[in-house]
């Protein structure tokens, strides 16, 4: 009988000192992550509502929201793993090394994305504008962070990586 009583006493002590505080901390971490995600959605929505160019603002909102959500989810996962007792230092070091390897392998992709971000941020041209990029003259059909799609007078569609856009002439502004 003493062994059973001792077992339950140890079990309750372990539950009280380790599991319950950890569960409470995990709930708080998840609650803060959901709050930050909600706050990010609200602030970007208000940003879109205040701006006059809704296409540009909506594109920027999507970029900021998706990037922010990735950061929030990554930090939340690291905090949960740390709370569960995992050593996250090797994961962080591996992510740093993987980031360097990825950046070296994806330089053109990153140039496209950065140039596309600045095209949208500076509102250089928008969907529906008539532009000349290099030797191509036409109407901007689609835009994203990586490419710009132009349809010329004949109906041919030209997809131009944003890193190759050096000079733009906008005829419709």
C-alpha positions as CSV (number, residue, x, y, z in Angstrom):
1,X,0.0,0.0,0.0
2,X,2.9,2.3,0.8
3,X,4.3,1.8,-2.7
4,X,1.1,2.7,-4.4
5,X,0.7,5.8,-2.2
6,X,4.4,6.8,-2.9
7,X,3.8,6.3,-6.6
8,X,0.8,8.5,-6.7
9,X,2.6,11.1,-4.5
10,X,5.5,11.2,-7.0
11,X,3.2,11.3,-9.9
12,X,1.2,14.2,-8.6
13,X,4.4,16.0,-7.6
14,X,5.7,15.5,-11.2
15,X,2.4,16.6,-12.6
16,X,2.2,19.7,-10.4
17,X,5.9,20.9,-10.9
18,X,6.6,20.0,-14.5
19,X,3.5,19.2,-16.7
20,X,1.0,21.8,-15.5
21,X,3.4,24.8,-15.7
22,X,4.6,23.6,-19.2
23,X,1.0,23.2,-20.4
24,X,0.2,26.7,-19.1
25,X,3.2,28.1,-20.9
26,X,2.4,26.3,-24.1
27,X,-1.2,27.7,-24.0
28,X,0.2,31.2,-23.4
29,X,2.7,30.8,-26.3
30,X,-0.1,29.6,-28.7
31,X,-2.4,32.4,-27.5
32,X,0.2,35.1,-28.1
33,X,0.9,33.6,-31.6
34,X,-2.8,33.7,-32.6
35,X,-3.0,37.3,-31.2
36,X,0.0,38.4,-33.2
37,X,-1.4,36.8,-36.3
38,X,-4.7,38.5,-35.8
39,X,-3.0,41.9,-35.1
40,X,-1.0,41.5,-38.3
41,X,-4.2,40.8,-40.3
42,X,-6.0,43.8,-38.8
43,X,-3.1,46.3,-39.4
44,X,-2.5,45.2,-43.0
45,X,-6.3,45.4,-43.7
46,X,-6.4,49.0,-42.3
47,X,-3.3,49.8,-44.5
48,X,-5.2,48.6,-47.6
49,X,-8.3,50.5,-46.6
50,X,-6.4,53.8,-46.2
51,X,-4.5,53.7,-49.5
52,X,-5.9,54.9,-52.8
53,X,-4.2,52.3,-55.1
54,X,-6.0,49.2,-53.9
55,X,-4.3,46.7,-56.3
56,X,-0.8,47.7,-55.1
57,X,-1.9,47.9,-51.5
58,X,-3.5,44.5,-51.6
59,X,-0.4,43.0,-53.2
60,X,1.8,44.5,-50.5
61,X,-0.7,43.3,-47.8
62,X,-0.4,39.8,-49.1
63,X,3.4,39.9,-49.1
64,X,3.6,41.4,-45.6
65,X,0.9,39.0,-44.1
66,X,2.5,35.9,-45.5
67,X,6.0,36.8,-44.5
68,X,4.8,37.8,-41.0
69,X,2.8,34.6,-40.6
70,X,5.9,32.6,-41.5
71,X,8.0,34.4,-38.9
72,X,5.3,34.1,-36.2
73,X,4.9,30.3,-36.9
74,X,8.6,29.7,-37.0
75,X,9.2,31.5,-33.7
76,X,6.2,29.8,-32.1
77,X,7.5,26.3,-33.1
78,X,10.9,27.1,-31.7
79,X,9.4,28.3,-28.4
80,X,7.2,25.2,-28.1
81,X,10.1,22.9,-28.8
82,X,12.2,24.7,-26.2
83,X,9.4,24.4,-23.7
84,X,9.1,20.7,-24.4
85,X,12.8,20.3,-23.5
86,X,14.3,20.0,-26.9
87,X,17.6,21.8,-27.6
88,X,16.8,24.2,-30.4
89,X,20.4,25.6,-30.8
90,X,21.3,22.9,-33.5
91,X,18.1,23.7,-35.3
92,X,18.8,27.4,-35.4
93,X,22.4,26.8,-36.5
94,X,21.2,24.4,-39.2
95,X,18.7,27.0,-40.4
96,X,21.5,29.6,-40.7
97,X,23.7,27.3,-42.7
98,X,20.7,26.3,-44.9
99,X,19.8,29.9,-45.4
100,X,23.3,30.7,-46.6
101,X,23.3,27.8,-49.0
102,X,19.8,28.7,-50.3
103,X,20.8,32.3,-50.8
104,X,23.8,31.3,-52.9
105,X,21.7,29.0,-55.0
106,X,18.8,31.3,-55.5
107,X,20.5,34.6,-56.2
108,X,18.4,35.3,-59.4
109,X,15.2,34.4,-57.6
110,X,16.0,36.8,-54.8
111,X,16.9,39.6,-57.3
112,X,13.6,39.0,-59.0
113,X,11.7,39.2,-55.7
114,X,13.5,42.3,-54.4
115,X,13.1,44.1,-57.7
116,X,9.4,43.1,-57.8
117,X,8.9,44.4,-54.3
118,X,10.4,47.8,-55.1
119,X,8.4,48.0,-58.4
120,X,5.2,47.5,-56.3
121,X,6.4,49.7,-53.4
122,X,7.4,52.6,-55.6
123,X,4.3,52.1,-57.9
124,X,6.4,52.3,-61.0
125,X,3.7,50.8,-63.1
126,X,0.5,48.8,-62.5
127,X,-1.7,46.2,-64.1
128,X,-3.4,47.8,-67.2
129,X,-0.6,50.4,-67.8
130,X,0.9,50.6,-71.3
131,X,4.7,50.2,-70.9
132,X,7.9,49.7,-72.8
133,X,10.4,47.4,-71.1
134,X,13.5,46.8,-73.3
135,X,12.2,46.2,-76.8
136,X,8.7,45.1,-75.7
137,X,5.8,47.5,-75.8
138,X,2.5,46.4,-74.5
139,X,-0.1,46.4,-71.6
140,X,0.8,44.9,-68.2
141,X,-1.3,41.9,-67.9
142,X,-0.1,40.4,-64.6
143,X,2.4,41.3,-61.9
144,X,3.9,39.5,-59.0
145,X,7.1,39.6,-57.0
146,X,9.0,37.5,-59.5
147,X,7.7,38.3,-62.9
148,X,5.8,40.9,-65.0
149,X,3.6,39.7,-67.8
150,X,3.1,42.0,-70.8
151,X,0.7,41.5,-73.7
152,X,1.7,43.3,-76.9
153,X,-0.5,44.6,-79.7
154,X,-0.3,41.4,-81.7
155,X,-1.5,39.4,-78.7
156,X,1.8,37.8,-77.8
157,X,2.4,37.4,-74.1
158,X,5.9,38.2,-72.7
159,X,7.0,37.1,-69.2
160,X,9.8,39.2,-68.0
161,X,11.7,38.4,-64.7
162,X,11.8,41.5,-62.6
163,X,15.5,41.4,-62.2
164,X,15.9,42.0,-65.9
165,X,13.8,45.2,-65.9
166,X,16.4,48.0,-66.0
167,X,14.4,50.8,-67.6
168,X,10.6,51.3,-68.0
169,X,8.7,53.8,-70.1
170,X,5.1,54.2,-68.9
171,X,2.9,55.6,-71.6
172,X,-0.4,55.5,-69.8
173,X,0.4,57.7,-66.7
